[in-house]
Amino acid sequence: MIKPIGDRVLIKINEAEEKTKGGIVLPDAAKERPHEGTVIAVGSGKRAKDGTIIPFTVKVGDNVIFGKYSGNDIELDGEKYKILAEDEILAIK
């Protein structure tokens, strides 16, 4: 597994919905990419100007919402992940 460094967070992206609320099955091209995921790993924390480490607000296992264009997408063993800075996370769900 990958271990993020600094203030970075590794997030496993949640799968897109297969059906609409009305029961219509969506083809892959029509699925909107989700902006939600589960925190898999966190780095050591952000370093303040005085050198102290600022602890993370999120923790492993938290479900989070992040910006549409935030972070970097990676794929490991067929699973989709995103690495982003903690300040790019918008909310904990």
VEXDREN-2710 file (C-alpha; in Angstrom, 1 decimal):
% VEXDREN-2710
k/r/px/py/pz
1/MET/0.0/0.0/0.0
2/ILE/1.0/3.6/-0.5
3/LYS/1.9/5.8/2.5
4/PRO/1.3/9.5/1.8
5/ILE/3.8/12.0/3.1
6/GLY/3.4/15.4/4.7
7/ASP/-0.2/16.7/4.7
8/ARG/-1.4/14.3/2.0
9/VAL/-4.2/11.9/2.3
10/LEU/-4.9/8.7/0.3
11/ILE/-8.6/8.2/-0.5
12/LYS/-10.3/5.2/-2.1
13/ILE/-12.9/6.6/-4.4
14/ASN/-16.5/5.4/-3.9
15/GLU/-18.0/3.7/-6.9
16/ALA/-20.5/5.6/-9.1
17/GLU/-24.1/4.6/-8.9
18/GLU/-25.2/1.8/-11.3
19/LYS/-28.8/2.9/-11.4
20/THR/-30.8/6.2/-11.1
21/LYS/-33.3/6.6/-8.2
22/GLY/-36.0/5.7/-10.8
23/GLY/-34.3/2.3/-11.5
24/ILE/-32.7/3.1/-14.9
25/VAL/-29.4/1.3/-15.4
26/LEU/-26.6/3.7/-16.4
27/PRO/-23.9/2.8/-19.0
28/ASP/-20.3/3.5/-17.9
29/ALA/-20.1/6.7/-20.1
30/ALA/-23.1/8.2/-18.3
31/LYS/-21.9/7.7/-14.8
32/GLU/-20.8/10.8/-13.0
33/ARG/-17.5/10.5/-11.3
34/PRO/-18.1/10.5/-7.5
35/HIS/-16.5/13.2/-5.4
36/GLU/-16.7/11.0/-2.3
37/GLY/-14.4/8.4/-0.8
38/THR/-12.9/6.7/2.3
39/VAL/-9.7/7.8/3.9
40/ILE/-7.2/4.8/3.6
41/ALA/-4.0/6.4/4.8
42/VAL/-2.7/9.8/6.0
43/GLY/0.7/11.3/6.0
44/SER/2.6/12.7/9.0
45/GLY/0.8/16.0/9.1
46/LYS/1.3/19.6/8.0
47/ARG/4.4/21.4/9.3
48/ALA/3.8/24.8/10.9
49/LYS/6.3/27.7/10.5
50/ASP/7.8/27.0/13.9
51/GLY/8.4/23.3/12.9
52/THR/5.7/21.7/14.9
53/ILE/3.4/19.1/13.2
54/ILE/-0.2/20.0/12.9
55/PRO/-2.3/16.9/13.4
56/PHE/-4.9/15.8/10.8
57/THR/-8.6/16.6/11.1
58/VAL/-9.5/13.4/9.2
59/LYS/-8.6/9.9/10.2
60/VAL/-8.4/6.5/8.5
61/GLY/-12.0/5.2/7.8
62/ASP/-13.6/8.6/7.5
63/ASN/-16.0/9.1/4.5
64/VAL/-15.1/12.5/2.9
65/ILE/-16.2/14.8/0.2
66/PHE/-13.6/16.5/-2.0
67/GLY/-13.5/19.0/-4.9
68/LYS/-14.2/17.8/-8.4
69/TYR/-10.7/18.6/-9.7
70/SER/-8.7/18.2/-6.5
71/GLY/-5.8/15.9/-6.0
72/ASN/-4.2/13.3/-8.3
73/ASP/-5.8/10.1/-9.5
74/ILE/-3.9/6.8/-9.2
75/GLU/-4.9/3.2/-9.8
76/LEU/-3.5/0.2/-7.8
77/ASP/-4.5/-3.4/-8.4
78/GLY/-7.6/-2.3/-10.3
79/GLU/-8.8/0.0/-7.5
80/LYS/-9.1/3.8/-8.0
81/TYR/-7.6/6.1/-5.4
82/LYS/-6.9/9.8/-5.1
83/ILE/-4.0/11.5/-3.3
84/LEU/-4.7/15.0/-2.1
85/ALA/-3.8/17.6/0.5
86/GLU/-6.0/17.6/3.6
87/ASP/-7.1/21.2/2.9
88/GLU/-8.6/20.0/-0.4
89/ILE/-11.1/17.9/1.6
90/LEU/-14.4/19.8/1.8
91/ALA/-16.3/17.8/4.5
92/ILE/-16.5/14.6/6.5
93/LYS/-19.6/12.7/5.8
END
